[in-house]
Amino acid sequence: MSYDTPGGPPGGATPPPPGGYGAPPPDSGYGAPPPSGGYGAPPPSGSYGVPPGYGGYGQAYGKPPSTHRAWAITAIVCGVLFSLIIGLPCGLVALSNSRRVQSAWQAGDIQRAAKASKRAMTWAIVATIFDVLGLILVITLFSHGGGSTT
């Protein structure tokens, strides 16, 4: 059985409401606005309740550990001059660790930054020792290899 409405589509179908899916809400948004006009201030350092520097995330507090970068670069230069075989690679490892200090500190990982600083210092000491031994070797070779005594 079909109930035709005058002026409507044949077969008794109900016409769709005008305007597509319906009129938009009065405030053109979904639901009521948040109380006091906003959701509040974001948490400090974007860590959602975790204090900065805790657990390796967030911005670290205090003074960053020393990178020992100048010492590492000096050890590399001396390694090139005096001890190319041992001093230069040790200086490169020291420089690599000194770069890790800054990146770990900026990431908020204090423990990793301190560990990288300690490794950079250790490798810089090793490179310096080998550079000094290389300097002694160079001085010895130049002082005894200059002329022959017959």
C-alpha positions as CSV (number, residue, x, y, z in Angstrom):
1,M,0.0,0.0,0.0
2,S,1.3,3.4,-1.0
3,Y,0.4,6.7,0.5
4,D,1.1,9.4,-2.0
5,T,1.5,12.9,-0.7
6,P,0.4,15.8,-2.9
7,G,3.4,17.5,-4.5
8,G,5.8,14.8,-3.2
9,P,7.6,12.0,-5.0
10,P,5.5,9.1,-6.3
11,G,5.4,5.9,-4.4
12,G,5.1,7.5,-0.9
13,A,8.8,8.2,-0.4
14,T,9.6,11.0,2.0
15,P,11.6,13.9,0.4
16,P,15.0,14.7,2.0
17,P,15.2,17.7,4.2
18,P,16.3,20.9,2.5
19,G,20.0,21.9,2.7
20,G,21.6,18.5,2.6
21,Y,22.4,16.9,6.0
22,G,20.8,19.6,8.0
23,A,21.5,23.0,9.2
24,P,25.0,23.5,10.9
25,P,25.1,24.1,14.6
26,P,24.7,27.7,15.8
27,D,28.3,28.1,16.9
28,S,29.6,26.2,13.8
29,G,31.5,23.8,16.0
30,Y,30.8,20.6,17.7
31,G,29.5,20.7,21.3
32,A,29.8,23.4,23.9
33,P,32.9,25.5,24.0
34,P,35.5,24.6,26.8
35,P,35.0,26.3,30.1
36,S,36.8,29.6,30.6
37,G,37.5,29.9,26.9
38,G,40.3,27.4,26.7
39,Y,41.7,24.1,27.7
40,G,44.4,25.6,29.9
41,A,48.1,26.2,29.5
42,P,50.3,23.4,28.1
43,P,52.4,21.5,30.6
44,P,56.0,22.8,31.1
45,S,58.4,21.5,28.4
46,G,55.7,19.5,26.8
47,S,56.2,16.5,29.0
48,Y,52.7,16.1,30.4
49,G,53.5,16.1,34.1
50,V,57.0,14.6,33.9
51,P,59.6,17.1,35.2
52,P,62.3,18.1,32.6
53,G,65.4,16.0,32.6
54,Y,63.6,13.1,34.3
55,G,63.8,9.8,32.5
56,G,65.8,11.1,29.6
57,Y,63.2,13.5,28.2
58,G,62.6,17.2,28.3
59,Q,65.1,20.0,28.6
60,A,67.8,19.3,31.2
61,Y,68.6,21.7,34.1
62,G,71.9,23.2,35.0
63,K,75.2,23.5,33.1
64,P,75.9,20.9,30.4
65,P,79.0,18.7,30.9
66,S,82.1,19.7,29.1
67,T,82.5,18.5,25.5
68,H,86.3,18.5,25.5
69,R,86.0,19.5,21.8
70,A,89.0,21.8,21.7
71,W,91.2,19.2,23.4
72,A,90.0,16.6,20.8
73,I,90.7,18.9,17.9
74,T,94.2,19.7,19.3
75,A,94.8,16.0,19.7
76,I,93.8,15.4,16.1
77,V,96.2,18.1,14.8
78,C,99.0,16.8,16.9
79,G,98.2,13.3,15.8
80,V,98.6,14.4,12.2
81,L,101.9,16.0,13.0
82,F,103.5,13.4,15.3
83,S,101.6,10.1,15.6
84,L,99.6,9.4,12.5
85,I,99.0,5.8,13.2
86,I,97.7,5.9,16.8
87,G,97.1,9.5,17.9
88,L,94.9,10.6,15.0
89,P,92.3,7.7,15.3
90,C,92.1,8.3,19.1
91,G,91.6,12.0,18.5
92,L,88.8,11.2,16.0
93,V,87.0,9.0,18.5
94,A,87.4,11.8,21.1
95,L,85.8,14.3,18.7
96,S,83.0,11.9,17.9
97,N,82.2,11.5,21.6
98,S,82.4,15.2,22.2
99,R,79.7,15.7,19.5
100,R,77.4,13.2,21.3
101,V,77.6,15.3,24.5
102,Q,75.7,18.3,22.9
103,S,73.1,16.2,21.2
104,A,72.3,14.1,24.3
105,W,72.1,17.3,26.4
106,Q,69.7,18.9,24.0
107,A,67.6,15.8,24.0
108,G,67.4,16.0,27.8
109,D,69.4,12.8,28.5
110,I,71.7,14.0,31.2
111,Q,73.2,10.5,31.9
112,R,74.1,9.9,28.3
113,A,75.6,13.4,28.0
114,A,77.8,12.8,31.1
115,K,78.8,9.4,29.8
116,A,79.8,10.8,26.4
117,S,81.7,13.6,28.1
118,K,83.7,11.1,30.2
119,R,84.4,9.0,27.1
120,A,85.5,12.1,25.2
121,M,87.9,13.1,27.9
122,T,89.3,9.5,28.2
123,W,89.9,9.3,24.4
124,A,91.5,12.8,24.4
125,I,93.9,11.7,27.2
126,V,94.8,8.5,25.2
127,A,95.3,10.6,22.1
128,T,97.5,13.1,24.0
129,I,99.6,10.3,25.4
130,F,100.2,8.8,22.0
131,D,100.9,12.2,20.5
132,V,103.5,12.9,23.2
133,L,105.1,9.5,22.5
134,G,105.0,10.3,18.8
135,L,106.7,13.7,19.5
136,I,109.4,12.0,21.5
137,L,109.9,9.5,18.6
138,V,110.1,12.3,16.0
139,I,112.7,14.2,18.2
140,T,114.7,11.0,18.7
141,L,114.7,10.2,15.0
142,F,115.8,13.8,14.0
143,S,118.5,14.0,16.6
144,H,120.1,10.6,15.9
145,G,119.4,10.2,12.2
146,G,121.0,13.5,11.0
147,G,124.5,12.4,10.2
148,S,126.7,9.4,10.2
149,T,129.8,9.2,12.4
150,T,132.7,7.3,10.7
